[in-house]
Amino acid sequence: MGQTPKDTVAEIEAAREDLALKVDLLVDRAKVEAVQVSKKLALVAVALAGLLIVGTIAKRRVQG
């Protein structure tokens, strides 16, 4: 800590600003990663729906 209360307050404010910037960076990264994960999940859902449709069509052809 600083030599005087004024120095201590300045150090605490600087540390708070640094932590706030780091938190903002982490939140931004989390948002980007969440978007990427949701895109991948949407792609998997579309692929599964496609497989379901192809399987249904194939089943009807075999039965009919």
trRosetta pair geometry for C-beta under 8 A, 3 or more apart (Angstrom, degrees):
i j d omega theta_ij theta_ji phi_ij phi_ji
1 7 7.6 117 162 105 66 97
1 8 4.7 14 -173 -111 103 102
1 11 6.6 -172 -138 60 55 152
2 5 7.6 137 81 -112 114 4
2 6 7.2 -96 115 80 151 52
2 7 2.4 -174 -178 111 148 108
2 8 4.3 -136 36 -52 102 56
2 9 7.9 -60 29 19 142 52
2 10 6.8 69 -53 48 154 97
2 11 5.5 -178 -37 -12 104 125
3 7 5.5 54 39 29 66 154
4 7 4.8 101 53 5 74 99
4 8 7.1 -135 98 -4 41 88
5 8 5.4 -54 -147 37 37 116
5 9 6.3 39 154 -21 68 103
6 9 5.8 -52 -149 34 30 111
6 10 6.5 31 151 -19 62 106
7 10 5.6 -55 -150 36 33 113
7 11 6.4 33 153 -19 66 105
8 11 5.8 -54 -148 36 31 110
8 12 6.3 30 153 -19 65 106
9 12 5.7 -54 -147 37 31 111
9 13 6.3 32 154 -19 65 106
10 13 5.8 -54 -147 37 30 111
10 14 6.4 31 154 -20 64 106
11 14 5.7 -54 -147 36 31 112
11 15 6.3 30 154 -18 65 107
12 15 5.7 -55 -148 38 31 111
12 16 6.3 34 152 -22 65 106
13 16 5.6 -53 -146 35 31 113
13 17 6.4 32 154 -19 64 104
14 17 5.8 -53 -149 35 30 111
14 18 6.4 31 152 -19 64 106
15 18 5.6 -54 -148 36 32 113
15 19 6.3 30 154 -16 65 106
16 19 5.8 -56 -147 39 30 109
16 20 6.2 33 154 -22 64 107
17 20 5.6 -53 -146 35 30 113
17 21 6.5 32 154 -19 63 103
18 21 5.9 -55 -153 34 30 110
18 22 6.5 28 151 -16 64 107
19 22 5.6 -55 -147 38 35 112
19 23 6.2 36 154 -21 68 104
20 23 5.7 -52 -146 35 31 111
20 24 6.4 34 153 -19 63 105
21 24 5.7 -54 -149 36 31 113
21 25 6.4 33 152 -20 64 105
22 25 5.6 -52 -149 35 33 114
22 26 6.4 31 153 -17 65 105
23 26 5.7 -55 -148 38 32 110
23 27 6.3 33 154 -20 66 105
24 27 5.7 -54 -146 36 30 111
24 28 6.4 31 155 -19 64 106
25 28 5.8 -55 -150 36 30 111
25 29 6.4 30 153 -18 64 106
26 29 5.6 -52 -147 36 33 112
26 30 6.3 35 153 -21 65 105
27 30 5.6 -53 -148 35 31 113
27 31 6.5 34 152 -21 64 103
28 31 5.7 -52 -151 32 32 112
28 32 6.6 31 152 -17 65 104
29 32 5.8 -55 -150 36 34 110
29 33 6.2 29 154 -15 67 108
30 33 5.8 -56 -145 41 31 110
30 34 6.2 35 154 -24 65 106
31 34 5.7 -54 -146 34 29 112
31 35 6.6 31 154 -19 63 103
32 35 5.8 -54 -154 33 31 111
32 36 6.5 29 150 -17 64 106
33 36 5.6 -54 -148 37 35 113
33 37 6.3 35 154 -19 67 105
34 37 5.8 -53 -145 38 31 110
34 38 6.3 31 156 -19 64 107
35 38 5.8 -56 -146 37 29 109
35 39 6.5 32 154 -21 64 104
36 39 5.8 -53 -150 33 31 112
36 40 6.6 29 153 -16 64 105
37 40 5.7 -55 -150 37 33 111
37 41 6.3 33 153 -18 67 107
38 41 5.6 -52 -144 38 34 112
38 42 6.3 38 154 -22 65 104
39 42 5.7 -53 -149 35 30 112
39 43 6.5 33 151 -20 63 104
40 43 5.6 -52 -151 34 33 113
40 44 6.5 33 151 -18 65 104
41 44 5.6 -52 -147 37 34 112
41 45 6.3 37 152 -21 65 104
42 45 5.6 -52 -148 35 33 113
42 46 6.5 34 153 -19 65 103
43 46 5.8 -53 -149 36 31 110
43 47 6.4 32 152 -18 64 106
44 47 5.6 -54 -147 37 32 112
44 48 6.3 32 154 -18 66 105
45 48 5.8 -54 -146 38 31 109
45 49 6.3 32 154 -19 64 106
46 49 5.7 -53 -147 37 31 112
46 50 6.4 35 152 -21 63 105
47 50 5.6 -54 -150 35 31 114
47 51 6.5 31 152 -18 64 104
48 51 5.6 -51 -147 36 34 111
48 52 6.3 38 152 -21 65 104
49 52 5.5 -52 -149 35 33 115
49 53 6.4 32 153 -18 65 104
50 53 5.8 -54 -148 36 31 109
50 54 6.3 27 156 -14 66 107
51 54 5.8 -55 -143 41 31 108
51 55 6.0 32 156 -20 65 109
52 55 5.7 -56 -145 38 27 112
52 56 6.3 29 155 -20 63 106
53 56 5.8 -54 -148 35 30 111
53 57 6.4 28 155 -16 64 106
54 57 5.8 -55 -148 38 31 110
54 58 6.2 31 155 -18 65 108
55 58 5.7 -55 -144 39 30 111
55 59 6.2 33 155 -23 65 106
56 59 5.7 -53 -147 34 29 113
56 60 6.5 28 155 -17 63 105
57 60 5.9 -56 -151 36 31 110
57 61 6.5 29 153 -19 65 106
58 61 5.8 -56 -149 35 33 111
58 62 6.4 30 156 -18 66 106
59 62 5.9 -56 -148 36 30 108
59 63 6.2 20 157 -11 65 112
60 63 5.9 -61 -142 45 29 106
60 64 5.7 14 164 -11 67 119
61 64 6.1 -64 -134 45 24 102
